[in-house]
Amino acid sequence: MSNMIVLPLIVPVITAILLVFLKEHVILQRIISLLTLSFIVIISIILLLEIQEQGVMRIDFSGWTPPFGISFVADSFAILLVLVANLVAVICMLYAIFTMELGYEKMYFYPFTLLMVAGVNGSFLTGDIFNLFVCFEVMLLASYALISLGGEKIQLREALKYVLINIVASWIFLVALAFLYGTVGTLNMAHISVRVMEAGANPLITTVALIFLIVFSLKAGLLLFFWLPGSYSVPPTAIAALFAALLTKVGIYALVRTFTLLFPNNTEVTHMALGIMAGITIVAGCIGALSGRDVRTIASYNVLIGVGFIVTGLAIGTESALQGVIYYLMHDMVAKAMLFLAVGMMIYVTGETVIDKMSGLIRNYPFFGWMFFIAMCSLAGIPPLSGFLGKVLIGQGAIEGGHFVLLGLGFFSSLIVLYSLLRIFLSSFFGETIISLEDEKPLPKRILLPITLLAACTIGLGIGAEKLAPFVTDAAETLYTPSIYIDAVLDGELWQGEVNK
């Protein structure tokens, strides 16, 4: 059964290579891509159930056991994210099939999307920090191609900024890896944790931890986010939705894994830095969302608010806060994809991007209007939708830990999210319609299907939270108690013996 752990990486990569040779067979590419991502969703469910029975699972490549070989490790946290990421990818790809121009589809859209998803899955599952770097690069290389798909001037300008920033971040990542390996002599995540615990509050290790904080903050859009609003505004709608749902979440995952497993010492330094950066990101995101007039810009700044809010849960660091982080990560993948698809539909039917130039859409497209309303309520954390429970658990953790400033910022951000999206809803969907019956563009049911599926997901995550609770509780326990992960990857007696030497 442990051999299944590698399938979320291997299957999309092999399929992407196959699709390169099917460039002219677009319908076949569509079918194969949807089947591939659906297969990964099924594999993720099987693995999640298996982890509940036998605990954290791993696969050692070529039989080389940790810490000497390369391992993939599947715990509840990683598999939950793989499951939701691939589910969202299926729905976004469905939207792309219904809306994307044929010329774009022939420009290797499906192979690049599968490669990006493979990089996302690999980042969640790898047990080796160097391979985290490799999977990051696979994901980013594919995203470089997707962000420039179409070759418009504004796309190329934003793509250049996006590429340069990520090249710098990747270089810093390699420098951090070199310092880390030179300090602890291993790249296996579980073994790094053991060696760091042996070293205690070592100033050099704390410095390395802060370098990793800078790297993953760039990837996640935490504080160092100046590249994000433009980059997420220019690609075609399906690609922008995928970016908003997945890319920053990989950076957040890396932050969570790094500061719960790799660097458990000196949390007063690392977690204080995380809290400050999260607070500033929330404030900056709120200012951007309030001042924006372009619907894509407002949506992009809402991504930043979500990043800041999730990282506040990590900075708080209690077990209930970590449960909230996991719930909110899953929610944010679904809700941000839904928001970006909705914004893309608004631009499609009006030909405008500024909210002051749209009005009365609910008269022409009533069902679509109420789908946007669901996305707005979900992102604001209104029960019983998916954003509510994550916010409550992070708030509970903040009260337990006495982090009242972060608590206030987090819940203030919810009001700003609600206000910024309500502004779009009231300005664009109500009032006098700007679209006459003669000019009204048809919005076929098939185009509304993806956003309807995402609405069902956000409602299901909220109402079905009790069903998910055992998996989320297990994931949070593994994060809060690193020895569970370490025992599963290394021989328990071996690493305990190392620590006791």
Buried (B, 14 or more C-beta within 10 A) or exposed (E): EBEBBBBBBEBBBEBBEBBEEBBEEBEEBBEBBBEBBBBBBEBBEEBBEBBEEEBBBBBBEEEEEBBEBBBBBBBBBBBBBBBBBBBBBBBBBBBBBBBBEEEBBBBBBBBBBBBBBBBBBBBBBBBBBBBBBBBBBBBBBBBBBBBBBBEEEEBEEBBEBBBEBBEEBBEBBEEBBEBBBEBBEBBBBBBBBBBBBBEEEBEEBBBBBBBBBBBBBBBBBBBBBEBBBBBBBBBBBBBBBBBBBBBBBBBBBBBBBBBBBBBEBBBEBBBEBBBBBBBBBBBBBBEBBEEBEBBBBBBBBBBBBBBBBBBBBBBBBBBBBBBBBBBBBBBBBBBBBBBBBBBBBBBEBBEBBBBEEBBBBBBBBEEBBEBBBBBBBBBBBBEEBBBBBBBBBBBBBBBEBEBEEBBEBBBEBBEBBBEBBBBBBEBBBBBEBBBEEEEEEEBEEEBBBBBBBBBEBBBBBBEEBEEBEEBBBBBBBBBBEBBBBBBBBBEEEEBBEBEEE
